[in-house]
Amino acid sequence: MKVEALIFNGIGVFCIIAAVVYGVWSREPIGTTALVLSGGLTFLVGGFFWFISRRIDPRPEDSKDADIADGAGELGFFSPGSYWPFAIALSAGLMGLALAFFYPWLIILAGAALLITIGGLLFEYYVGQNAQG
């Protein structure tokens, strides 16, 4: 995670420096604000990765003398037969349409659909026929 923190914090520094140069040179507030906010968001992600990197054991990616074989093995569990990602994509597409045409009733409907499908994906292996334990 230290590598990721370094990358994001480096991009954040670049965005802030670019915002200062752009703001002084062009005196245009919208682009300057966008660059400052981009820098802040990348610092947010970089700070999260830095915080997490202090709490977990070093990974092979964090060691300069690690071999490729050190990173081999199981990376995590990914559901092979879940339909929830498809439902989330449909709900997100519906939300995009609702926001594009600004139909408040459709925004509410799509928001509810998104919450239900995200909850379904999160709790897929805790309730129902796929419950573990």
Backbone hydrogen bonds, N-H to C=O, Kabsch-Sander energy under -0.5 kcal/mol:
donor,donor_aa,acceptor,acceptor_aa,energy
5,A,1,M,-2.4
6,L,2,K,-2.3
7,I,3,V,-2.3
8,F,4,E,-2.6
9,N,5,A,-2.6
10,G,6,L,-2.0
11,I,7,I,-2.1
12,G,8,F,-2.2
13,V,9,N,-2.2
14,F,10,G,-2.1
15,C,11,I,-2.5
16,I,12,G,-2.2
17,I,13,V,-2.5
18,A,14,F,-2.9
19,A,15,C,-2.2
20,V,16,I,-2.2
21,V,17,I,-2.5
22,Y,18,A,-2.8
23,G,19,A,-2.7
24,V,20,V,-2.4
25,W,21,V,-2.4
26,S,22,Y,-2.8
27,R,22,Y,-0.6
27,R,23,G,-1.2
32,T,28,E,-1.3
33,T,29,P,-2.5
34,A,30,I,-2.4
35,L,31,G,-2.3
36,V,32,T,-2.4
37,L,33,T,-2.7
38,S,34,A,-2.3
39,G,35,L,-2.3
40,G,36,V,-2.4
41,L,37,L,-2.5
42,T,38,S,-2.2
43,F,39,G,-2.3
44,L,40,G,-1.9
45,V,41,L,-2.1
46,G,42,T,-2.8
47,G,43,F,-2.8
48,F,44,L,-1.8
49,F,45,V,-2.5
50,W,46,G,-2.4
51,F,47,G,-2.5
52,I,48,F,-2.6
53,S,49,F,-2.4
54,R,50,W,-1.1
55,R,51,F,-0.6
55,R,52,I,-0.9
56,I,52,I,-1.3
62,D,59,R,-1.3
63,S,60,P,-1.1
66,A,63,S,-0.9
70,D,67,D,-0.9
71,G,68,I,-1.4
72,A,69,A,-1.3
78,F,76,G,-0.5
87,A,83,Y,-1.8
88,I,84,W,-2.6
89,A,85,P,-2.1
90,L,86,F,-2.2
91,S,87,A,-2.4
92,A,88,I,-2.8
93,G,89,A,-2.3
94,L,90,L,-2.4
95,M,91,S,-2.2
96,G,92,A,-2.3
97,L,93,G,-2.2
98,A,94,L,-2.5
99,L,95,M,-2.5
100,A,96,G,-2.2
101,F,97,L,-2.3
102,F,98,A,-0.9
103,Y,98,A,-1.5
107,I,103,Y,-2.3
108,I,104,P,-2.2
109,L,105,W,-1.9
110,A,106,L,-2.9
111,G,107,I,-2.4
112,A,108,I,-2.3
113,A,109,L,-2.3
114,L,110,A,-2.6
115,L,111,G,-2.4
116,I,112,A,-2.4
117,T,113,A,-2.5
118,I,114,L,-2.6
119,G,115,L,-2.2
120,G,116,I,-2.3
121,L,117,T,-2.1
122,L,118,I,-2.5
123,F,119,G,-2.5
124,E,121,L,-0.8
126,Y,123,F,-1.5
127,V,123,F,-1.4
130,N,127,V,-0.6
131,A,128,G,-1.4
132,Q,125,Y,-1.9
